[in-house]
Amino acid sequence: MSWRIGVDIGGTFTDVALVEEASGRIGIAKVPTTPRNFAQGVLSGLETALREHGIAAKDVSLLAHATTVVTNALLEQKGARIALVTTRGFRDVLELRRSSRIDLYDLFQDPPAVLVPRRRRFEVTERIDAQGAVVTPLAESEIPALAERLKAERVEAVAVCLMFAFLNDAHERRLAQALRSALPGLPVFVSSEVLPEIREFERTSTTAVCAYVGPILESYLRNLETATRSLGLPKLHVMGSSGGVFDVAEGLKMPAMAVESGPAAGVIAAALIGRQLGRPNLISFDMGGTTAKASLIENGRIETTSDYEVGGSGNVSRWMHGTGHPIRVPVIDLAEVSAGGGSIAWLDPAGALRVGPRSAGAEPGPVCYGQGGTEPTVTDANLMLGYLDARSLLGGKLPIDFARAEAAFAEKIGKPLGQTALEAAAGVIAVVDNAMAEALRIVSLERGRDPREFSLIAFGGAGPLHACRLADELQIPEVVVPPIPGGFSALGLVGSDLKREYVRTFFGRLDRIEAAPLDQAFAELERTGRAMLEGTGVSAGDRAIERAADVRYVRQAYELTVPFADGAVTAASLEQLAASFHERHRQTYGHDSPHEPVQLVNIRVTAIGRRAGLTIRQPVLAEAGARKGSRHAWFRETGRIEVDVLARERFAVGTAIDGPVVVESLDSTLVVPPGWRGTVDANGFLLLRRRDDV
């Protein structure tokens, strides 16, 4: 037997998912996340998974990992001590930024933190113009003194970003070569290698982010790689933000690719399941310990964006810009809110009930875990309402302290509001459900999509607890709960292709572009992509190259990415690109201008190493016998009533589930409210609809 293993670090638990390639049989192991040393939790999870499922390391064909190291370093401002080297006169690009602000009318808001303080931003004499021609040669005589200053500043990495290097990288290459020679062992990230793309601020920011997180990511991945090899496991792969995995060496060339690594894996898993179930239109909903994420899958296609910020409050509210550090790398388009199982409930100075953005995380965790937490959380609220087992979770491995959670709610929320602990818990769930419904609206209604035409696939440790209520809110007709929902994102890791994106600026109006230079530009990117695939051991038959282009109307300042035809560039393929752009513009913004000239800005090539497809299955019994007991639970339609508690692992094919009922499994709990009915399919998926719609 051959197994694939995926490891996903969450805010509270680290999940290890296993899939047997031939049969699709799956397994899961969950261990507490170890914030002080994430690798410790990963190794503990791997050892537990191999032991509990009786798998030998030699039988593992793929090991993939979703890491939070990059995002955490930026959010916590604990990255490397870095320097920025740029063209003389452009030292302050990172502070000048754009005019985007989270609140346009707040004159006193603090600007986002700058990754490189001004004393470590250095200038060098050189200049290349907007056509790529050398105006002022690189002053090589300044480089020795620059190297000495970098050494004196004890920097751990250097970002180099010179003006118009995306058109002509000669000066950047020479400067990087000299710095690497003078300062051996010091990582030097060069914008023409990281992001040879127009827009000075975004290019500088992306390069600085890579330098800021690169040393930390390298230390983490190298240590983890050594540890996994000592267990006899195969080469480590890392999930990228665009939905593909890459090997460690490739990731360290472009550390920004590992931003939103975990959430991307969940969306990939949702798309995989959508194909398997014949449901190409899905809204993925992932609720973990710290945040809840939503993304749209339409006609089986996942939307990505290069307009992304990390490290600010815009990372909590995905649709806000101007609060973090832009990175111009493809990221799966997500709406993210601070609403996880560990999100803390609190009262603001006006006495209004709030939930998040602070989280109890893995340490100390929710109050009911009995590990030192004192602030009531969403998990504690679900416990109070009877949705979670008042004795233990994780199959008995995690004892629960109900009395402590009840006391925290009574003291911190109920008493100030004049409510019982139960009423306070119901209020917390109402607030958090409203916040998560907003995320679903962002990816559907605000993108011009009708959520009634989609199914909601719910996963994460807490996703199935809230899924039916969110579907009620947006009139989504169906909820899909996959096997091992608590480790579902880790499943996406083992179902992902190897993927790496390459981009290059190429200006020109589509009706005036000469085919030969564009052909040559695509060919150069494709050679780089094929070399990467060959170097990572992908067989020739599993390699694929996809083209795309960033296109806009001539008088616009923003682009849309559309597919570009393979093969030689011709007048017909350029006309087709224009037609595809008009259609995408109409779909995105509700209008197009078919007689307006269209301008090509960037070309993109995605190199893909295909992996054999998977069919996910969880064994189901021949006969039903799922009832394991009952308990009291609160629903807004009924108040507090006694409901059946069912064990998911005992379901048979075709089992009908009528709400109100609670369904428990090792890694997650599903709440089926009144008015909902579910069935179990042959592969162990739960498909839920309102009784009126069945």
N, C-alpha and C positions, 0 to 999 in steps of 0.2 A: 504494500500500500504506500501511496505517496500523499503527503499532507502539505498544505499551505498554512502558514501561521501569520496572523496580523496582531500587532500590539498597539493599543491606543491608550494614551495617558489622558485621563479625565481629571476634573477638579477634585473629585472625591475618590474614585476608584480607577485603577489601571486594568483594562480589559484585554484578555488574550482570546482571540477567536481562532478556531481550527476548522479546516475544511478538508475532507478526504476527496481527492481530485476525481476519482472514478465514480463514486456513488453520490457525491454531494453531501454526505453525512457531516454534521457540524457538531462542535463542542465549544465550551466556553470556560474560562477561569477568570475570577475576579479577585484582585487583591487590593488593599488600600494603597493609594498613591503616596509616594514619599517625597514631599516637596523639597526637603533638604538635599536629597540625592535621588533624582528621578530614575537614574539607571538602576538603583537598588530595587525599586518597585518593579521595573521591567524584568529584571533577572528573576525576581521572586515569582512573578507571574508566569514566566516561561517555564521555570522549574516545576511549578505547581501544575501547569497545563500538561506538560509531558508526563508527569507522574500520574496524575489523576486519570488520564486517558490512555495510559499505557503505550505511549508513542516513543520510539527510539529516535534520537537526533538524526541518524543517518537516513531516516524515512521522510525528513522534511525537505521539500523541494524549493520552497520560497519562504523567506522571512522578511516581512515588511513592517515598518514602524511609522506611526504618526507622532510627531514630537511637538511639544509646546515650548521648547527652549527659546526659539526665536521670538515668539510673541511675548513670552514672559520677560525676556531681557529688555524688550522695548517698553512694556507696560510698567515694569518696576524700575526702569532707568538704571539697569545694572549691566550694561554692555561694556565692551572693551574701551580702553583709553586710546582714542584715535586722533589722527590729524587729517586735515584736508589740504591738498595742494591744488591750486587753481591758477588760471590766467591772471596776470597782474591787473588789478582794478575790479576783480570779480570775487573778492574775498567774502562778501556778505550775502551771497545768493541764498544761502539757507535761511537767513533771517528775513530777507525781503519777501520771500515766498510768493504767494498769490493773494488776491483780495478776498478769497473765501474765508468766511467767518461763521462760527456756529450760531452767533446771534448778531445780525447786521447792525442792530441799533444799540448794542451794549458797548459804550465807549471805554469801559473800564475792564473789560475782560483781559485776562492774561494771555499772551501769545503762547503757542506750543513751545515746549522745551526744544533747544537746539542740541543736536547730538554732539556737535564739535564746538567748544567754546572758542571765542575769537582769538585767544592767545595761541591756539593750536591750529589756526587756519593760515596757511602760508601762500605767498604769491610767487610766481616765476614769470620772467619776461618771455613772452612769445605771443603770436597772434595768427590765427587762421581765419579767413573771412567766410562769408555765408555761401560762397561757391566752392569752398574747400581749398582755396589757394593760400599759400603762405604769404602773409603780409610782413610779419616780424619773425625771423628765425628763432628757434629755441636757444636761450642764453645758457649754453652748457657750462660756462664759467661759474654760474650761480648754484649748480647742483651740489658740489662738495660742501659748501656752507649750509645748504638746505639739509643735507644728510646729517651734518653735525648737530643742527638744531633739533631735528627729529630724535636723534639719539639722546640729546640733553633733556628732552621732554619725556623720555621714557615711554614713548607711545607703543601700543601693542598691535596696531595696524594702521595703514595709511590708505586714504581714498584719494585718487587722482582724477580730476575732472577739468579738462581744458576746453576752452570755447571752440565749438564746431568740430570737436574731435570725432563726432559721428559721421562727418563727411570726409575727414582726413585725419587718420590716427597716428601719423608719423611722429608728431611731437610727444604724444602720450606714450607711445611704445618706447621711444628713446629715453624719456624721463623714468618710466617704470623700470626699464633695463638698468639704468644707472643706480636707482635707489635699491633695487634688489641686489645689485653687486656690492654697493657700499654698506648695506644693512642686511646681511644674509640671515635668513630665518624670519624676517619681518614680513607678514602678509601685506601685499600691495594690491589693492583692488582698483582697476582701471576702467573708467566709464565706457571706453570703446570696446572692452571685453564684456562688461556687465550689461550695458544697455546702449548700443549704438543707435540712438533714437533722438529725434528732435525734442525740444523743450528743456531748457537749461536747468530750471529748478528741479523738475521731476528726475532728470538724469543725475543731477548732483545728489539729490535726496536718496535715490535708489542705491547709488554707489556708496554713500555714507552709511546707509543702513547695513549693507553687506559687510563693510569694514567693522561696524559697531558690534554686530552679532557673530561675525565669522570666527574669531578665536574661541568664543564660548561654544558655538556649535561644533567646531572641530574637536575641541577637548571632549565634549560630551559624546559625539559619535565615534571618535577613535577609541575611547575607553569602552563604550558599549560594544563596538565591533570586536575588540579584543576579548571581551567577556563572553560574547555569544559564540565566538569561534572556539573558546575553551570548552564550551558545552558540546562542541561538535556540530553546531548548526551552520547552515549555508551563509553565503555573503549577505550582509545586511542591506536592505533597500529602504528608502525614506519616501513617504508620501509628499507630493508637491501640492501647492495651493490650487493648481489648475486641474487636478484630478488624475494624475499619473504618478508612478513611482520612478525613482532614479537611484543610482548607486551612490555611495557615500562620497566618492571622489568627485562626481559630477555636481552633487549638492554643495560641496565646499567651494566650488567655483562661483556659485551664485546662491549664497545663503538665504537671500530674500525669497527664494522659491519655496522655502519651508514654512512661510507664514500661512496660517489657517490650515495647517496640515491635517489635523483631526476632523474638523468640519467638512473638508473636501472629501475625505474618505467616506463619510456618512452619505453624502449626496451620490457618490459613485455607487455605493451599495444600493441605494434607492433606485437608481437607474437600472442596475443589474436585475433587481427584483421586478421592476416594471416590465422589462422585456420578458422575463420568465412568466409573469402572470397575464401578459397581453394587455397591460395598462400603460400606454405610452405617455399619458398625461397625469403627472403626479405633482403634489406639493409635499416636499420632504419636511418633516418636523422632528427636530433632534433636541431633546431637553435633557441636559446632564446635571452635574452638580453645581455649575457656576452660571451658565448661560443657556439660552434657548435659541436655536438657529432654524431658519426656514429658507428654502430654495425652491425654484420652479424647474420642472422637467417637462418640456413640451415636445410631443412627437418623438420622444426618446432622446431628445437633445438637451444637454445641460448648458445653461448660459454662463459665460465667463465675462469678466470685465478687467480692464487694465487700469481703471480709475479707482484706486484703492488707497486707503490710509491706514496705518497701523500705529499703535502706541499712544493714542489719545482717546478722548471720550467718543470720538467718531467711530472707534472700534467697538463701542458698546451699542451705539445707535448707528447702524450701518449706513443710513441714508444721509447722515450729516457729514460735512466736509469742512476742512480748515482747522481741525483740532489735533491732527496727528502728523505722521511722516509719510508722504506719498511714496509708493513703490510702483513702478511701471512694470509689473510682471502679471501674467494672466492669473486671475483668482476667480474661483467659482463664485458667481453672484449670490451673495447671502444677505439676509436681514438678520441681525443678531441683537438680542436684548439681554439685559442682566436679570434673567429669570430662570434660575436653576433650583435644584432641590436644596442647595445650601444657601440660597439667597436669604438675607436676613430681613425680617419684618421689623418696622420701627415707626415711630410717630414723629412727624416734623414739628417745628415750633408752633404751627397753627393747630396741631392736633390731628392732622390728616394722616391716614394710614398709608405707609409706603412699603415697597418691597424692593430690595437691592438698592444700588449696585453692589454694596458690600456683600461678601459671601463668607460663610463659615469654612468653606473649602474642605480639604481633607483633615486639616488640623486647625482647630479642635473638632470641627464637624458640627452637625446639628446637635441640639440639646439632648435629644433622645438617644444618641449614640453613647452618652455617658463618658465622653473623653475630654471633658473640660469645657464644652460649649455652654454658654449662658444666654445667648441671644436666640429668640425663636426664629425658626426658618420655615421655608415652604415644606420641607420634609416633615417637620414637627406638625405643621398644619394638616397635612395629609394623614398623619398618624392620629391626630385628635378627631378627625372626621370619620375614622374607622376604615379608611382606604388601605392602610398598611397594618400589618400584623403587630399587635401591641406587645408581643413577646420577643420576636427575633426576626431578622432578615437574613438573606444569603443562605437559605437552607439551614438556619440555626447557628451559623458561624458568627453573626453579629447580634449580640443581645441588645434589647431595646428597653429603655427606661421611660415608660409612659408617664409615670407620676412626675418626673422631673420636667418633661415637656409641658405637661398640663400646668404645672406651677409657673413656668416661664411665661406661658401665654396669659395666665391669669394676672400675673404681676406686671408684665411689660406692656401688654396690649389691652387685655380685658378691663382691668381696674380703671385705667385712665379714661377709657371710652364708655364706662358704665355697662360693660357687656360680660357675659360668661366667657370662659375660656373657649367653649365650643363656638359661640357666635364670633369671637375674635378670629378663630381659625377659618371659619367660613368666609369672613371678610378678606383675609389674606389670600385665599384661593381665588376669590372674585377679582382682586386687584391683579394678581399674577396672570390669571387667564386673560384679562383685558390687555395686558402688556404683550402677551404672546400672540393674541389675535391681531394686534397691530403689525407684528412682524409678518404674519401670513398675508395681511392686506398689502403690505409693501411689495411682496414678490408676485402678487396676483393682480389685484385691482389697480394698483398704481403702475403696473406694467401693461395695463390694457387687457388683462385676462380675467375671465369670469370664473371664480373658484367653483361654481356649481358644475363646471365642465371637467373638474379634476377630482382625483381621489387623494386623500390625505394618508401618507405613510408615516406612522408614528414610531419613534424609537428613542434610544437613550434610556438611562435608568428611570427617568421620570416621565418620558413622553407619553406612554400609554395611560398614565394616570389622568391626563388632561385632554387627551385627543378628542374624545367624543364631544366634550363641551366646546372645544374650539370649532369642531365641525358644525355644531349647532349654530354657533355665532356667525359663521360665514356661509351657512347653508351648503356645506360640502356634503355630497350625498353618500360617500363611502369612506370608511376608515380601514386601512390595512395595517395589521400589527404582525411584523415578520417574526420568525423564530429568533431566539436570543436577542430581543430588542435592546437589552442593556449593553450588549457587546456588538451591536450592529455596525457601528462605524468601523470596528476592526475587521468586519467581513469585507468592507469596501477595499481594504488594503490588499486582500488576497485576490480580489476580482479585478484589479486595476492593471492596465497595460503599462509598460515602461514608456515614459513620455518626457520630451524636452522641447521647449519652444525657443526659436531663434527669430530675432527681429532686426530690421535695418530700415533706416529712412530712405525713401526713394520718392522725390517730388516730381509731380508732373500732372497736367490735365490729361484725362484719359483719351481725349480726342486728339492729342498732340504727341503722346508718348511714342518713342521709337521702340520697336519690339526687341531689337538685339541687346541694348544695354539692360533692359528689364529681364530678359532671358538670362543674361550673364549674372545679374544680381541674385536671382532665384537659384541659379546653379551653384553659386558660391555658398549660400546658406544650406542648400541640400547636401553639398559635399561635407560640410561640417556635421550635419545631422547624421549622415550615413557613417561617418568616421566614429561618432559617438556610439551608435548602435553596434558597430563592429567591435569597438573596444570593450563594450560591456558584454560581449558574447552572444548577442542576439543572432540567431541563424538567418540566412539570407531570405528564406521563405516567410519569416515572421516580421520582416521589416516593412514599414510603410512610411510614406512621406505625404503630408497634407499641406496645401498652400492656403493662405488667406491674405487679405489686404485691409489696411485701415484707410477708409475713404470718407470724403466729406464734400459738401458743396463748396464752391470756390470761396464764398464769403463767410464760411463758417469757421469756428475756432475749435471744434471738437469733431471726432471721427466715430464711425461705426465700423466694426470688423465684420467682413463678409467673406465667404469662401471664394477661392480663385481656382479656375480650371487647371488641371494638370497638363503637362505637355508644353509644346512651344507656344510662346505668346503670339497671338494673332489679333487682327482687328476684331474678329468675331468674339474672341475670349475677353477682350477689353469691353466690348459692347455688353456682353453678358454680365461682366462685373458691374457695370453701371446700372443695368436693369436690376441686379440683385440688391444693389445699394438702395435704389429707389424703393423697392419692396420692403427692405428692412427699415428704412426711414419711416415709411408709412405705418408699418406695424408698431414701431417704437414710439413715434410722436404723433401719429394720427393724421399725418399729411406728408406729401412729397412734392417735389418740383421737377418733373421729368424734363423740362426744357432748360433747366439750370445746368451750367457746366459742372462736371464732377472731377474732383482732384484726388489723385493718389498721394498718400502721405508716407505710410510705412508698408513694407511687405513682411510677411510672417511665414515661417516654415515650422511645422511640427513634425519631429521625428518620433516614430512610434514603434515600439517592440511589442508585437501582439502576443498575448498569452491565451492559452486554450480557455474557452468559455467554461463557466461553472453553472450547475443547477443546484440551488440551495435546497436541502431537504432536512426536515426534522422528523424522526420516526414518530408515527402515531399508532395507537393501539387498534386492535381489531374490534374491541368492544369498549363502550364508554363506561366509566366509573370514576368520574372526575371530582365528585363532591368530597371535600375533606373536612367540612364543618360549616359553621356560621358565625357571624358576629354583627354587632350593631354598627350601622353606617348612616351618615347624614346626607340627604339629597334635598335640593331646594324645592323639589316637587312634593316631597313626602315628609320632610323632617327626618328625625332619627328613627330608623326601622331596622329590623333584623333581616340580613341578606345571606344568601349562600356564598360560601367561599369555595372556589374550584381550583384544582391543581392542573395546570396546563399540561404537564407531562403525562397526564392520564387521559387526555382527549383521544377520541376515536375520529376517524374520517366522517364528516357530515354531522358531527355533534352540534346541536343548536344551543345557543347561549342567549337567554332572555334576561334583559336588565329589569330591575337593578340586581347586579351581581358583581363580585370581585373575583378576578382570575389571577392566581399567583404562580410565579415561576422563580427559579433561582435568582435571576438577574433583574427582574422587573415585575411590576404589578399593573394589571389592567383593570380599570374601573369602567363597567358598562352601566350607564345611568338608566333610569326609567325611559321607556320609549325606544330603546335600541335593541337590536337582535344581531347575533353573530353566528357564523358557521365556520367549521374547520375544514380546510381543503386537504387533498392527499399528501401535500408536502409540509403540512403543519402550520400554514398561514391562517391567521384569523381575519375574516372578512366581515366587517360590521356595517349595518345600515339601520336607519330608523325603521321601526316596524311599519309605519305607514307607507314606506317606499318598497318594502320587501314584496 
